[in-house]
Amino acid sequence: MDDTKQTQLRQLPGVDSIVEAGTKSGYFDDIPKSVLIPAIRAVIDDLREQILKSDETLDRTCFSSNSLVTEVKIRSARTMASKLRRTINATGVVVHTNLGRSLLSPLVIDQLSLIATRYSNLEFNLEKGKRGSRYSQVEDILCELSGAPAAMVVNNNAGAVLLCLDTIAAGSEVIVSRGELVEIGGAFRIPDVMTKSGAILKEVGTTNRTHPRDYENAICDNTGLLLKVHTSNYSIVGFTSAVSLPDLVTIGRRYHLPVMEDLGSGTLVDFSNYGLLKEPTVQESLAAGVDVVTFSGDKLLGGPQAGIILGEQTIIDRIKANPLTRALRIDKMTLAVLEATLQLYRDEKKAVRQIPTLQMLTMPIKVIRCRAAELKSGLDRLSDQRLAAVLLEQVSKAGGGSLPLLDLPTSCVGVTIDNISANAIEQWMRNHTPPIIGRIESDRFIMDPRTLQEEELGMIEQAFKDLLANRSEGK
Ligand SMILES: *Cc1c(COP(=O)(O)O)cnc(C)c1O
């Protein structure tokens, strides 16, 4: 190592001297020690690395306490900012698992804040004046809306499936079609959940075809359950055959075996009434005579993360008595939001208007076109020759492992900017505050207004304005 580098390394300030400089100027007043000291160490480490890497001698100003203190302040602010951030979803994927899945209706928020910040009758029976059950808070409305004899809720649908299998079929065989051995994101696979529950998976049929006789031939003394899994995130098309739920229920009755269905996305609304593809409803599963059905609270239902279990009273009672229930129990804030969301379903038209997931899925193309045009003209108004915005007719997806074959016609805005690649635009948008998530197609940055909120159009314009300004200063 040459002498100048040695000298510069020796000039590196110590932690104490930076603390002193920042404290004297009042610069570090709002920064706790637990954040401050690591930030200072990181700044010194960076400087040391620069000295070692750089061929030229670093400017003296790099070592000035002013510049170091500013750098420490920026780093500390970054550490202290919320990690979970509001994000703009311009992907058009409505139930976007990475971006928070379902948005809650603004109508449920008052109830959430009241129950969260005040005491409640969470586990207190007000009529009897003694201990009650948290599950009873949503049981009646779930039964009312779905026609189920009994109901129960847990933390999420993965938990609901695990709990049902553990309660009904631990130690015995569960028959499932090979065409339904679903893997959803996050390492949730039906065979693995089965193993964890202590049930024994008995696969029948083939990937594309399963017949009633396949189930019947597999039934033995140790069979405990017939399971149907709704293939909510993919579809098997072509030469296919599956056993319908009513037919599976008939087999179950004949052999005195319970039948369970994991509906996954589970909806209370028949989407075919809104010009979308048919998705089996919860009511239809129950009407078919299924003994127990489970589904998510935050997929097509458009509520909070939760796992809803509906079915026969005797099965629900056994589930409630399972010790695993306590480990999977739903939290009171979720319960408050779930109840308030379910209340909206008493008037289906209101639900479709007021629950964002339903509203976005059923959004008329006319409305989307207007929004796309508004976004495009906002970008045109930036009057920068380098930017070109075009309207593109495309399709949006339901997402979240729901309605895999559904292509929702939509109108997107595609942007190109001279001398700035689509990748660079995407990165800029993602690093913006709030982050804007779109996608790249044919070297264009694409935004689908289906999943944008009214006020977000202006935020997107601002992000482009900042980007153009940043790149015109020759930075
Ligand atoms: C999504 C899904 C689950 C898991 O539901 P979570 O609420 O995400 O836990 C289970 N089964 C199927 C078929 C699903 O689609």
PDBQT file of the ligand as one rigid body, heavy atoms in Angstrom, charges set to zero:
ROOT
HETATM    1  C1  LIG A 501     -54.354 -19.794  -1.348  1.00  0.00    +0.000 C 
HETATM    2  C2  LIG A 501     -54.669 -21.213  -1.079  1.00  0.00    +0.000 A 
HETATM    3  C3  LIG A 501     -54.420 -21.775   0.190  1.00  0.00    +0.000 A 
HETATM    4  C4  LIG A 501     -53.778 -20.989   1.305  1.00  0.00    +0.000 C 
HETATM    5  O1  LIG A 501     -54.544 -19.914   1.717  1.00  0.00    +0.000 OA
HETATM    6  P1  LIG A 501     -53.877 -18.746   2.604  1.00  0.00    +0.000 P 
HETATM    7  O2  LIG A 501     -55.042 -17.946   3.043  1.00  0.00    +0.000 OA
HETATM    8  O3  LIG A 501     -52.930 -18.049   1.720  1.00  0.00    +0.000 OA
HETATM    9  O4  LIG A 501     -53.179 -19.421   3.737  1.00  0.00    +0.000 OA
HETATM   10  C5  LIG A 501     -54.740 -23.091   0.383  1.00  0.00    +0.000 A 
HETATM   11  N1  LIG A 501     -55.291 -23.831  -0.606  1.00  0.00    +0.000 NA
HETATM   12  C6  LIG A 501     -55.552 -23.332  -1.832  1.00  0.00    +0.000 A 
HETATM   13  C7  LIG A 501     -56.164 -24.211  -2.877  1.00  0.00    +0.000 C 
HETATM   14  C8  LIG A 501     -55.252 -22.003  -2.105  1.00  0.00    +0.000 A 
HETATM   15  O5  LIG A 501     -55.499 -21.504  -3.320  1.00  0.00    +0.000 OA
ENDROOT
TORSDOF 0
